[in-house]
Amino acid sequence: MKIIILGVGLVGKAVALDLAADKNFQVSAVDLRREALEELKEKGLKSVELRDLSQPEEVKKGIRSFDLVINAVPGFLGFSVLRACLEAKKNVIDITFSPEDPLELDELAQKAGVTAVVDCGVAPGLSNILAGHGLKEMDRGKSLTIYVGGLPSVRTWPFEYKTVFSPSDVIEEYWRPARYKENGQLRVKPALAEPELIEFENIGTLEAFLTDGLRTMLKTLPFPEMKEKTLRYPGHREKMALFREAGFFDDEPIIINGAQISPREMTTRILFSRLKLKPGEEDLTVMRVVVEGEKDGQSLVLTFDLLDRFDPKTGIHSMARTTGYTATMIARALAKGLIKKKGVIAPEILGFDIEFFQFVIQGLRERGIRVESKRSRPLNLLSR
């Protein structure tokens, strides 16, 4: 199978190297940044191409001879690139987490006779798969709560945070209003709302706050109560709220000395350029998915926990591993014929399929990423 990866930042690079190690795949990579492509060449990936992926026609030309597309561009480009791939009648694994609703492209994908699995990262992505699997284990779902965060292993002043993701995507997470469900009704609050402190074994105290990570699950899963909260070291949230409320995340240009400047673009370039994880800097990923419901007339709680750390052998960051390897396992499931449905598919729907679920979880385990699960009666997470 010929696979092309669109966008090879730190996550796209992890995807490329993992798939290229599989003899069943011929892997190519496309990016506008020459340095990103040169790094992949140095690591043995032979086929790379410099191309502007902001132009739909350029996307279509670039993917013409491939069987599967991994869409790993920044979120603001994600939807347009996904649409171009579907118009070109290509199967897609998408990890862009664009602000638009990818399910709006379902009709286009079905007419093209192709499959596009969207939100294929760690969260959304693996979290969705665990939520779908958890719901399948129950007769009725009552609530779904997801806690997730990628963090530097060492806390450093002033922001106590670094990332492998696009800076614009980080700002979007703190700016985009958070949708959740309460008493069966869709609710919206500002991102960063409802802060709480939670203790995690081998990590300590983390701060959780609302973000807009439920996405497709708000339409596909019948939980009356649903929330996703991002995890950070305590104190980071307050700093980001200050920047947001002061207007540093605004899109509307302002005029300074006769020049138009976007506050968000300025913040991206000045602030978040300092938050990129550098080679050798260690990070970790922590996630907890709690599914509550009923089984055989009795209350049941399923808790899924993940704690992953930087891999010193490969030099690949944990946030890139957990996001990228979830995508590569879903790509392998599609190549293996475990995903037969055409159209735009949310990962939580795939979580209902036990064969798919076991295939992905086993593949992640083989790559050193372990999800631990436990069953219990209703409990309150240790928090204060």
N, C-alpha and C positions, 0 to 999 in steps of 0.2 A: 504493500500500500504506500502511495506517495503522499506525504504529509507536508504541509507548509505552515510555518508559524509566523503570524503577523505581529510583530513587536517583540523584541528580545531584550527587555530590561532584566532586572534580577530574577523575576518570576519566569518570564519567557525563556531566559537562558536555562533555568532548571528544567523546564519542559523540553527544550530542544535536546539537551544532553541526555535526559532519561529516555526519550523516544529514539534518539540516534543509537543508543546502546542495544536496541532491539533489532535483530537481524530481519524481522518481518517488515520493517519500515525503511523507506528512503525519505530522509528529513531535509528540508530546506528552510531557510530563515530569511525574513525580510524586515528591514528597519530603515529609518531615515538617518540614523546615527551610525556613521562609519566606525566609530570606536567600539560600539556594541558588536558589530559584525566581525571586526578584526579579532576581538576576544574569542568569539566562537570558532573562528578559523584556527586560532592558536590551540584550541582544545580539540581540534580534529574534525569539526563540521565543515564539509567541503563546499556545500552549495549555499551561498549567501548572496543577497541582492539588495542594493540600495534603491529604495522606492518610497515615494510620498504616499502614505496610506490615507491621507485626508481627502484624496480624490477618488471617488467611487470607480471611475473608469480605470484608474491605475490599479486599484484593488482587483478588479475583474481581469485585467491583463495578467497580473501577477499570479493569480490562482488558477488560470485556465487549464493547466495540465495536471492538476493535483486531485486526489480523491477525497482528502479531508483537510479542512482548515482549522487551525487553532487560533482563535481571535484573542490576542493578548495586548491590544492597543490600550492607551489610557481611556478612562471611562467616557470622556466627552466625545471621543471618536467611535465608541463601541457600537452604538446603534446603527450608524450609517454604514460602518464596515460590515456589520452582520447583515443588513439589508442587501448590500452589494453582493455578498457571498451567496445569499439565497436567490437573488436574481440571476446569478451565474450558475445556479443549480448545483451547489456544493454542500456536502455535509459539513457541519460546524460544531466544534466544541468551543464555547464562549466563556472567557473569564474576565470580561471587561466591567461588569457590574455598572452598566450605564444607567443614568437617571430615568431613561424612558422604560416603558413596560415592554419587555421582549415578547410577551405573549401576543402583542398586537401584530406580530409578524407570522403568527401561526398559519393563517390562510395562505400567505405567500409561500411558506415552506411546504405546505401540503400540496399546493398546485405544482410546485417544482419537483415534488416526489422525493424530498430530501429530509434529513433529520438534523435539527439544531438543538443540542443540549446546552442550556444557558446557566449562568451562575454556577460555574463548575470549580470554584475555589474551595477554601476551607470553610468560610462563612461569609456570604452564602455559598453553599456547595455541599461539603461534607455534613455540615449542620442540618441541611435540608434532608439529606439521605437518612441521617439518624432520626430525624423527626418523623419522616414517613415510615421508617421501619418500626419505630416505637408505637406509632398509631396503629399499625397493622397488628401489633401484639395485643391490642386492647379491643374490647367490644365498643367502648365509647371513650373519646378523648375529652378531657376537661380543660387542660391547660398545657401550654408549651412555653418554656422559658429558655432562652439561649444567652449564655455569657461567653464572650470570646475576645481575645486580644493578642496581638503580637507586640512583644516588648523587648527592649535591649536587656541583656543579662545584667549589665551594670548600669545603675541609675546615675545620671550625670546632670548637674545643674546647667542651664536653668529649666529645660523642658522635660527631662526625664523620659524622653521618648525618641526613638529613631525607627525608620521604616524602610522596607524594600519597595514600597508601592510608589506610584506616580504622586508627586506632591499635590497636583490638582485633585487627585482622588482623595487624598487625606483631608484637604480643606472641604471637599464636597461632603465627606462623612460628618463633619462638625457643623455644616451649614444646612444640609437638606433636612426638612422637617421629618420627624420620626413617626411613622405609622405603626399602630398596634391595635389589638382587639381587647375590649373590656365588656363583659356581659353580652358578648355576641355582636357588639357594635364596633365599627371602625372608628378609632380615635386618632388624633394628631396632636403632638406636642413638639416644641422646639427640640432639635438634637441637643444632647448634653443634659436633658431634664432627668428628674428622678434619680439623683446620685445616691449610691449606697456603698458601704464598705463591706467587703467579703473576704474571708480568710481562705486561702488555698494552700494545701499541704505542699511543702518544699518550695513555696514561693513567698508566702506571707500575706500581708494585707494589700488588696487591690481595690480600686474604685471603679464601680460600674455605673453606666449612665445610658439612657435611651439613644439608640441610633436607628436608622431606617434600613435594617438588614433583613426584615421578614419578606419583603418583596413579593414573589409569586405565591408564597405560602398563605398570604392573606386571602387569596382567591381559591387555592386548591385544597387546603386542609381545614376541616370543620371544627377546630378548637374554638370555644367561645372566649377563651383567655389566651392571648399570645403577646409576648414581648421579646425583643432582642436588645441586649445591653452590651456595649463595648467595655473592655477592661483596660485600665491604665494604672500606672503608679499614682498614688494619691497626690493631688496638687496639679497634675497636668490638665485636668478638665477645667479648673478655674482659670488657668492662663489662656486656654483656647476660647473660653466663653468671653473673656476680656477682649481678646482680639476681634472676635465676631461682633460683639456689641459695639465696639469702637469703630466698626466699618471696614476693617482690614480684609474681610472676606467678601466684600461687595463686588458685584460685576460692573456696576455703572461707573464709567470713566469719570475721573475728575481732571481739572485743568491745572497744571502746575507750570508756571513760566511759559505759558502758551502751548504746552504739550499736553495731549490727552493721555492719561495713565489710568489703567484699571487697578484698583486697590488689591484685588485678588491676584492679578498677575504679578504685581510688585511683591506681595507677600510670598507668593510661590518662589520667586527668584531670590529674595533676600533671606527669608526665614527658613523655608523648608529645604532649601539647598543645603542647609547645615544639619538637616535631620536625616540625611541618607546614610544608611549603614554602609560602612566602608569594608573592603575586603579584610577578613580576619576578625572584625568586630562581632562578638557573639550575641545571639538573640534567642528568644524562646517564644513558643506559642502555647497558650492555654485556652481550653474550651470546655464548657460544661453545658450539656443539653439535658433539660429535665422535662420529661413527658409524664403528665398525670392523667389518670382516667380510671376506668372500671373494667374488670375482667371477671366473668362468672359471678356478677353481683357484688364483687368486693373491690375496694379501692386498690389501685396499683400505681406505683411510681417507678419509672425507669430513668436511671441517670447514666449518661454517657460522659466520660471524662477523657480528655486528651491533654497531655503535657509533652511537648516536643522541644528539643534544643538544637542549636547550631551543630552541624556535622563537621568536625575538624578534619576528617579524612578527605572529604570532597570540597570543603570550603563553601558549601551552599548553606545559606541562611535558613533558619527554621521557617520563617514566614514564606520564603520562596518554596521550600520543600513541601509544606503542608498544603499550600495553594496549588503549586505546580503539579505535584504527584497525584493529587485528587483528580486534576484535569487529565493527566496521562493515563490513569487507570480507567476513567470514563471513556477516553479515546480507545483504549484497548478493548473495553467491553463492547463498544460500537463495532470495532473491527472483527471481534469474535462472534458477532451476531447476537449478542445478549440484549441489544436494543433494536427492536424491530419496528417500532412505531415511527411514522413519518410526521413531520410538523415540528413546532417548537415545543420542547419538552423541558419541564422543570425537574430538577434532580430529586425533589421529594417524591414525585410520582415513581421514579425508578427505585426509590427506597422500599417500595411495597413488594418488589420482586426479590425473593430470598436468594436466588442464584446470583443476580446482579449484586446484591448487598454483600454477600460472602466473597464474591470475586474482588470487589473494590477494597473491602476491609483486609483481605488476605494480601492483596498487592501492596497496600500501604504498610502492613506489618513487615513484609519482606524488605521494605525500604526504611525500616526502623521507626515507623510512625504507628503507635499503638493506641487503640481506643479501648478503654476499660468500661465495662457496663455492670450495673447492679440493679436488682429488683428490691423494692422495699415498700412498706406502708408509707402513707403521706408523712413528709417531714419538712421542717423549715431549714433552709440552708443557713449555716452558721453565719450570721451577719450582725452588724451593729451600725 
